[in-house]
Amino acid sequence: MPSATPVVNSHNGWDPLEEVIVGSVAGGARPGFEPALRPYFPDPADRAFKAARRGEDELEAAREQLETLAEVLRQEGAVVRRPTPMDFFTEVRTPTFRVRSQNSSTCPRDVLLVVGDEIIEASMAMRSRFFEYLPYRSLVTEYFNAGARWTAAPKPGMSDEMYVGDFSAESGGFDADLNPALSDAEPCFDAASFARFGRDIFYQPDLVTNDFGARWLARHLGPGHRLHRVRFADAHPQHIDATMVPLRAGLVMMNPDRPPVGDTVALFEDNGWKVVMAPPSARGNFLRTTEVSNWISMNVLNVNEDTIICEEREQPMIEFLKSFGFRVIAIPFANVYPFGGSFHCCTVDIRRSGGPRSYFPALQG
């Protein structure tokens, strides 16, 4: 008899968490400059940095905090899985590009998109992350053999022609419509560019996701889901989970430094959602790193609709969440920031109790 609860089952970010993948820094490396990074470094003089191994002290400090997160999630009743270790200081060479080093398996949220009972491997946009799905392959194979659906999105060639913007001083900054970072010749997306609200999934075209990638996903998911293109005033948009964060059904947190453009707020408010602006980060008082912005404070993780995990030094965020009745689990995590993310980035929920729902009744019909 098949299990009543699919082995993979996740429709949003707030239903009770039952199984989760927590990332790892084992074998992590620093990628060198590549075309996907042009918007971040418009001055050619800043593009000379090289690929390198991560230092042992840096790896150990981040590893300890990821282990703490994993243990907290176990104590909260979740099954915790981890990726297979891999040496990321390894050259990648394909017919269309070559990079000296890869990245890490710290942020599974970037690579794997879970929609219902399906795991979708994202195409990715950075050359150094082309093979980042490999540490998760044994887990995904296990889930597939247990009944989950498994899809790998088309892999883009990542030739020089894919990266259309140079973003030097005279070319202007990123604009999804007028000055994009990626061509639309091939579908391209990172999984963390999408925010799941049950039947409705939101994305903004950004430095790692083009509209072709979103169209591919929409057609693949079919009429059971609605994809919404939203925009925020963000000079370097990459991933949406430090810009628009659902906290529970009916409550969404947005970034006051990256205000929504167009009718995004109206879409939520017309469907009974409360839209709140996140408080400023306290991060100026502790570890700073160029790999994440100060708004990494928004990158929280729901254990359920009443419990959220937050960085222990982000007191403004902790008090903000408590004001909405959340139980906050505050733990250290800043040593993981140099690897590109916080709690939400560094996890991907494989199973949450609950089924597919529409949280936007005005869109029904």
Buried (B, 14 or more C-beta within 10 A) or exposed (E): EEEEEBBBBBBBBBBBBBBBBBBBBBBBBBBBBBBBBBBBBBEEEEBEEEBEBBEEEBBEBBBEBBEEBBEBBEEBEBEBBBBBEBEBBBEBEBEEBEBBBBBBBBBBBBBBBBBBBBBBBBBBBBBBBBBBBBBBBEBBEEBBEEEBBBEEBEBBBBBEEBBBBBBEEEEEEBEBEEBBBBBBBBBBBBBBBBBBBBBBBBBBBBBBBBBBBBBBBBEBBEEEBBBBBBBBEBEBBBBBBBBBBBBBBEBBBBBEBBBBEEEBBEBBEEBEBEBBEBBBBBBEEBEEBEEBBBBBBBBBBBBBBEBBBBBBBBBEBBEBBEEBEBEBBBBBBBBBBBBBBBBBBBBBBBBBEBEBBBBBEEBEE
